[in-house]
Amino acid sequence: MQAYAESKLYVTVLALALARVWPDVLANAVDPGWVPTKMGGPAATGDLEQGYRTQTWLAVSTDAAATVSGAYWYHRRRQPPAPAASDPAFQDQLIGRLATLTGVALF
């Protein structure tokens, strides 16, 4: 469970870092909730439709609320991300580590 939680943190950090360094690109992070899928299992308490609605809205909407960058979303509502996700120093550290591991520099 720890590795899963850390991977979700890193995805959020990556999205917020991209939004910070590439201001012309819309980059956001979305928490779909615990939904009943093969991964979530039948005991998941979330609504499957609500789980994907935010991603779709952010991808195709021209609504001013959806055309923002650097936000963390849950069911079409902005939420505060984990504090580390918004920390530019932590973002840069992760981007640097990813560049070292992959040989690809994002910026």
trRosetta pair geometry for C-beta under 8 A, 3 or more apart (Angstrom, degrees):
i j d omega theta_ij theta_ji phi_ij phi_ji
1 4 5.7 -55 -153 35 37 113
1 5 6.3 36 152 -19 69 106
2 5 5.8 -58 -149 37 30 110
2 6 6.3 28 155 -17 66 108
3 6 5.7 -56 -146 39 31 111
3 7 6.3 34 155 -23 65 105
4 7 5.8 -54 -149 33 30 111
4 8 6.6 28 153 -17 63 104
5 8 5.9 -55 -152 35 32 110
5 9 6.6 35 149 -20 64 104
6 9 5.5 -50 -150 34 36 115
6 10 6.4 35 153 -19 67 105
7 10 5.7 -53 -148 37 33 111
7 11 6.5 36 152 -21 65 102
8 11 5.7 -49 -147 33 34 112
8 12 6.5 34 153 -17 63 105
8 31 7.8 60 -173 -106 127 89
9 12 5.8 -61 -154 38 31 111
9 13 6.2 33 150 -21 68 106
9 82 5.7 -32 -123 41 100 152
9 84 6.6 23 -172 78 121 123
9 85 6.4 -134 -162 -70 73 99
10 13 5.4 -48 -142 36 35 114
10 14 6.3 40 155 -22 65 103
10 94 6.1 176 -139 -149 87 138
11 14 5.7 -52 -149 34 30 114
11 15 6.6 30 153 -18 63 105
11 29 6.4 129 121 -128 85 112
12 15 5.8 -53 -148 35 32 110
12 16 6.3 22 158 -11 66 109
12 29 4.1 54 -120 -132 72 169
12 72 6.2 24 -147 -107 116 115
12 81 5.3 166 172 -150 136 134
12 82 6.8 108 89 28 151 99
12 85 4.4 -37 122 -127 112 137
13 16 6.1 -63 -147 43 28 104
13 17 6.0 30 155 -22 66 110
13 84 6.9 -38 -86 125 116 89
13 85 4.9 -127 -78 -128 65 67
13 90 6.4 -97 -135 125 129 101
13 91 5.4 -170 -176 -105 91 70
13 94 5.1 80 125 24 139 166
14 17 5.7 -56 -143 36 27 112
14 18 6.4 28 158 -19 63 105
14 91 8.0 152 -87 -145 28 85
14 94 6.8 -113 -69 125 73 133
14 95 7.6 131 -115 -80 71 80
14 98 7.8 67 -101 -42 113 161
15 18 5.9 -55 -150 35 29 110
15 19 6.5 29 152 -18 63 106
15 27 4.8 -172 -165 159 70 97
15 28 5.9 0 170 130 131 11
15 29 4.2 162 57 -58 152 87
15 70 7.8 162 135 -114 81 38
16 19 5.5 -50 -147 36 35 115
16 20 6.4 38 152 -23 64 105
16 27 7.4 -167 -75 114 20 108
16 29 6.7 -40 -40 -15 86 119
16 70 5.5 74 -137 -145 70 72
16 72 7.5 -23 -67 -55 115 94
16 81 6.8 -120 -52 29 144 165
16 85 5.4 106 13 161 149 88
16 86 6.1 -96 172 -96 157 52
16 91 6.4 -110 94 -99 94 131
17 20 5.6 -56 -150 34 32 113
17 21 6.3 6 163 0 69 110
17 88 7.8 122 -113 -131 79 57
17 91 3.7 165 -88 -171 107 118
17 92 7.3 163 -132 -60 124 45
17 94 7.0 -146 -38 70 154 114
17 95 5.7 -169 163 -52 157 121
17 106 7.9 77 122 97 119 150
18 21 6.5 -66 -137 48 27 92
18 22 5.5 -24 -180 34 69 113
18 25 6.3 -66 155 94 101 130
18 27 4.1 162 93 -102 112 178
18 106 7.3 -86 -94 171 86 140
19 22 7.1 -68 -113 63 15 74
19 23 7.4 54 175 -105 53 47
19 25 7.2 -127 -103 88 48 84
19 26 7.6 11 -109 -159 95 30
19 27 4.2 -141 -60 65 82 100
19 28 7.1 67 -69 -70 136 49
19 69 4.2 173 -139 155 108 98
19 70 3.3 179 130 -69 149 79
19 71 7.9 152 -116 -4 170 50
20 23 7.7 -15 -175 -70 19 76
20 70 6.4 94 -56 -105 66 125
20 88 6.5 -177 -180 -108 165 96
20 91 6.7 69 32 130 146 167
21 106 7.7 104 81 123 148 106
21 107 4.9 -103 157 -31 149 173
22 25 4.1 11 125 22 118 119
22 27 7.1 77 70 -11 108 130
22 107 7.5 -150 -49 -76 92 132
23 69 7.1 155 -150 76 50 149
25 69 6.8 114 99 -125 51 146
26 58 7.5 -175 147 175 126 96
26 67 6.6 -86 -100 -156 141 56
26 68 7.2 106 -137 92 101 23
26 69 4.6 -134 -131 -83 52 98
27 69 5.5 50 38 -156 59 99
27 70 6.8 46 77 -62 81 52
28 58 5.8 -113 52 -154 141 150
28 68 7.2 76 -77 92 125 78
28 69 6.4 -130 -56 -138 82 44
28 70 7.0 -50 -95 15 66 12
28 71 4.9 -12 -128 61 108 76
28 72 7.2 178 -172 -83 82 28
28 73 6.1 33 160 -7 127 113
29 71 7.6 -146 38 103 68 44
29 72 4.8 -13 71 -113 103 74
29 73 7.1 173 91 22 51 73
29 81 6.6 63 64 -98 138 130
29 85 7.4 -73 16 -170 160 144
30 54 5.1 166 -143 107 125 123
30 55 5.3 -161 63 -73 172 82
30 58 7.0 -143 -66 5 129 149
30 72 7.7 174 -83 -161 28 51
30 73 4.8 -22 -111 68 73 102
30 74 7.5 145 -163 -81 60 42
31 72 7.1 36 -14 175 101 92
31 73 7.0 -168 25 91 71 50
31 74 4.5 -17 66 -92 107 93
31 79 7.2 -38 25 46 127 144
32 35 5.9 -54 134 -9 108 128
32 46 7.3 110 136 146 73 158
32 50 7.7 140 -169 114 70 67
32 51 3.8 53 175 -163 107 78
32 52 6.5 15 -131 -65 125 47
32 54 7.2 -158 -101 41 65 114
32 55 7.3 -21 -83 -25 105 114
33 46 3.6 146 128 -118 120 147
33 47 7.4 32 82 38 150 61
33 50 6.6 15 23 106 143 107
33 51 5.5 -113 51 -98 95 83
33 74 6.8 99 -58 -156 88 97
33 75 7.0 35 -36 -48 126 101
34 40 5.5 145 -176 -144 65 115
34 44 4.6 -153 144 -147 84 95
34 45 6.0 41 86 40 111 75
34 46 4.8 153 72 -12 52 115
35 40 5.0 -168 77 -25 46 171
35 44 5.3 62 144 143 10 146
35 46 4.1 -72 -80 85 64 118
35 47 7.0 -41 -117 80 100 23
35 48 4.8 115 -173 -99 120 57
35 50 7.7 -171 -94 69 121 80
35 51 3.9 -18 -56 -70 155 151
36 40 5.5 -124 -103 96 19 121
36 41 6.9 -70 -133 95 64 34
36 42 5.7 41 -144 -125 111 36
36 43 7.8 157 -103 47 93 22
36 44 4.2 -168 -68 56 58 112
36 46 7.3 -168 -14 65 67 73
36 48 5.9 -67 52 -62 82 107
37 40 4.6 80 36 19 76 102
37 41 7.8 -1 66 -8 46 28
37 44 7.3 15 13 9 61 160
37 48 7.1 126 -60 -119 83 106
37 51 7.9 -152 -36 128 116 167
38 41 7.8 23 175 -71 22 44
40 44 3.8 17 153 -64 116 147
40 46 7.4 -82 -162 41 154 111
41 44 5.7 136 69 -30 66 91
46 50 6.6 -124 176 72 94 112
46 51 5.8 91 134 -68 128 106
47 50 3.9 67 79 12 109 112
47 51 6.7 -167 92 -22 55 83
48 51 5.3 -50 -156 21 34 123
48 52 7.4 4 161 1 64 99
49 52 6.9 -73 -158 43 32 88
49 53 6.0 45 153 -45 70 110
50 53 5.5 -46 -134 16 34 122
50 54 7.8 35 176 -20 60 93
50 75 5.2 -6 -177 -112 111 101
52 55 5.5 -57 -162 40 60 113
52 56 6.0 57 146 -21 83 106
53 56 5.9 -61 -151 39 31 110
53 57 6.1 32 155 -21 67 111
53 75 7.2 36 68 -137 115 58
53 76 6.5 -52 116 -40 106 110
54 57 5.6 -57 -146 38 30 113
54 58 6.3 27 159 -16 66 107
54 73 5.0 172 -177 132 138 128
54 74 7.2 -100 -57 -154 164 12
54 75 6.1 -117 -52 -103 121 14
54 76 5.0 -156 -100 -59 87 60
55 58 6.0 -58 -147 38 28 107
55 59 6.2 25 156 -19 64 113
56 59 5.8 -62 -147 37 28 111
56 60 6.3 -22 173 19 66 111
57 60 7.2 -86 -139 51 18 78
57 61 4.9 9 -174 -23 64 132
57 63 7.5 -26 -177 36 97 130
57 66 5.4 -128 149 -111 87 136
57 76 5.9 23 53 -102 164 106
58 61 6.8 -33 -91 28 14 106
58 66 5.3 -160 -108 -162 47 96
58 73 6.9 -165 -58 11 134 165
61 65 8.0 -28 124 70 141 77
61 66 3.8 51 81 65 126 163
61 67 7.2 -132 101 -45 84 80
62 66 7.5 44 47 67 4 116
62 67 6.7 13 -155 -48 39 128
63 66 4.5 72 69 11 95 107
63 67 7.0 174 82 -11 47 89
64 67 6.0 -64 -139 39 32 104
65 68 7.1 -41 -179 -11 34 115
68 71 5.4 47 108 -15 119 130
71 78 5.1 -72 -167 -121 123 106
72 78 6.8 90 68 -158 57 67
72 79 5.3 -76 106 70 98 79
72 80 6.9 35 59 162 129 12
72 81 3.8 149 -41 -63 158 96
72 85 7.0 68 -67 113 136 152
73 76 6.6 7 -171 -103 117 18
73 77 6.8 138 -152 67 72 33
73 78 6.1 -49 -96 -97 67 46
73 79 6.7 125 -129 14 17 90
74 77 6.0 -33 71 64 70 86
74 79 4.8 25 10 -18 110 139
81 85 3.9 -71 131 69 132 143
81 86 6.0 145 64 -38 111 94
82 85 4.9 100 63 -10 79 106
83 86 6.4 -70 -162 39 40 100
83 87 6.7 48 147 -38 71 107
84 87 5.4 -51 -152 16 41 122
84 90 4.9 -129 -172 160 83 173
85 90 7.6 -82 -83 96 15 132
85 91 7.8 62 -172 -74 39 94
87 90 3.9 61 86 14 113 112
87 91 6.5 178 89 -15 57 83
88 91 5.3 -52 -143 36 34 117
88 92 6.2 33 159 -19 67 104
89 92 5.9 -53 -147 37 29 109
89 93 6.4 33 151 -22 62 106
90 93 5.5 -51 -146 34 33 115
90 94 6.5 33 155 -17 65 103
91 94 6.0 -58 -153 36 29 108
91 95 6.3 25 153 -16 65 108
92 95 5.6 -53 -143 39 33 111
92 96 6.1 37 155 -21 65 107
93 96 5.7 -55 -149 36 28 113
93 97 6.4 27 154 -18 63 106
94 97 5.7 -56 -147 37 32 110
94 98 6.3 31 155 -18 66 105
95 98 5.7 -53 -147 37 31 111
95 99 6.4 35 152 -22 63 105
95 106 5.6 -93 -155 39 112 124
95 107 7.2 -16 174 38 147 92
96 99 5.6 -53 -149 33 31 113
96 100 6.5 32 152 -20 64 104
97 100 5.6 -52 -150 34 34 113
97 101 6.3 28 154 -15 66 107
98 101 5.7 -57 -145 41 32 108
98 102 5.9 -2 167 7 69 116
98 104 7.6 -45 137 71 90 88
98 106 7.4 25 91 -19 125 116
99 102 6.5 -71 -132 53 22 89
99 103 7.3 49 -180 -125 56 4
99 104 6.2 -120 -125 81 63 44
99 105 4.6 40 -131 -96 128 63
99 106 6.9 -117 -73 1 102 76
